[in-house]
Amino acid sequence: MTFLTRLDDGSLKEGAAPTFALSQRGRAGLEILGAIQTFSSGTLRPMAAANFEENPQGRMLGEDHASPTPAFSERERIAKARTVCEGDAIYRLERFFQRYVAEENFNRGIPAIEERRAEFLAYDAAMAQGSDETPEAGSLTLAEDLAIPAWFAPIEWHLEPGGWDGYDLYGALFAFGVGPYVFRKGGYAAVGIGDDIVGQRLKTIRQFPKDSYARIYEPGCGGVSTLKAVHSVFPEAELHGADLSPLLLKNGARMAARFGFPVHLKQADCATDTGEADASFDGVITYALHHELPPKANRALFAELFRIMKPGADIVISDPPPFRAVSMFHAVILDWDTLHREEPFFSPVLHESLDAMLEEAGFEAVESYAIGQDQYPWITRARKPESTAVEAQA
Ligand SMILES: C[S@@+](CC[C@H](N)C(=O)[O-])C[C@H]1O[C@@H](n2cnc3c(N)ncnc32)[C@H](O)[C@@H]1O
């Protein structure tokens, strides 16, 4: 994400510089949430983890989790470990704070942005004007009649009221409110305490094995934070992104115009039809996407990405680590998001193997590994074969 706390940032384009800030009350209300989250993840959570390790049942489950021949299934182990955790008051307090902050981000953040509605609208208008001046910089294609998948439409992702498109100023809320004052501290979902979430994107993009790419595609690109990082690592690459959310795409187009990098954005259900030509990209990046799709939709997505990739093209994925890769206690922490932070597919996907899904889709050289603390970011990367079986037979 691109977080900006100084709303009078002097580097903004002429005529587009906001000369306002959040009110004292709005800023302070969000800052305390960041402090609570830091205390919860940085102080309470290690205490709860130690209590789990000291509990004989917790220790037994941890050993079973690490065993190549476990007595319990992964689902059974997590359910039993959750019961151990819930017997610990420190764990319960830590989880209370996590839920409280997740909800209050919006209860406090939306009013803080509303206080500056007129200013943010004027700022957005200036940004839009900027992008019109440089149409060659990119494109935005919305599809009003797009069928939104039934598994996507009703979800208020991460407790966001109305889901991704539920509030017209979510862009401002994330860039100027919740982003800098809460998310930047880390310590939520798979993001560790103190993690640099901007740096994590750059590090992920450096997992592409080649030095240069002509055309890179990102399904589920949201507000283009990851494509912005791609541009800084591969400035020569032509960038394409797609998302289901028109609001995120509009924000992304403004962001790209503001930071002066060209990007082609399209509204699409990438698990069904990206609308892109066969064999047209030599790189695909996905960031924080797969845990938001049901496993079946992920399989369809990989088949579609395989289709649009050139032979020899590379795919690099960053998503939360699978349960098999983390400690028993950490598996309970990740699993919690499914029911308590409106992430319905988090656990279903973390029980699966993206590696296996990629192989099923036809990819080769599949590998996965962690590049940060607590196994996050968890990278999965692969390559489309130079010749596919069908071509080889022809
Ligand atoms: C957690 S966000 C990540 C956004 C972006 N990749 C980033 O790095 O900031 C996940 C995004 O995936 C999008 N998404 C989920 N399912 C999708 C689908 N089937 N087709 C296109 N986009 C999808 C959501 O709308 C959301 O913007």
The ligand as an ORCA input file, in Angstrom:
! r2SCAN-3c Opt
* xyz 0 1
  C      -6.369     -8.344     -0.495
  S      -6.700     -7.592     -2.005
  C      -5.092     -7.463     -2.696
  C      -4.978     -6.358     -3.722
  C      -3.633     -6.229     -4.428
  N      -3.186     -7.468     -4.995
  C      -2.575     -5.639     -3.559
  O      -1.478     -6.195     -3.525
  O      -2.811     -4.615     -2.921
  C      -7.447     -8.876     -2.984
  C      -8.072     -8.355     -4.251
  O      -8.477     -9.444     -5.068
  C      -9.647     -9.065     -5.757
  N     -10.291    -10.288     -6.252
  C     -10.771    -11.334     -5.534
  N     -11.292    -12.263     -6.343
  C     -11.114    -11.830     -7.619
  C     -11.443    -12.371     -8.900
  N     -12.056    -13.544     -9.025
  N     -11.130    -11.642     -9.991
  C     -10.514    -10.442     -9.871
  N     -10.181     -9.894     -8.685
  C     -10.477    -10.569     -7.566
  C     -10.427     -8.294     -4.707
  O     -11.424     -7.481     -5.277
  C      -9.302     -7.498     -4.042
  O      -9.095     -6.276     -4.668
*
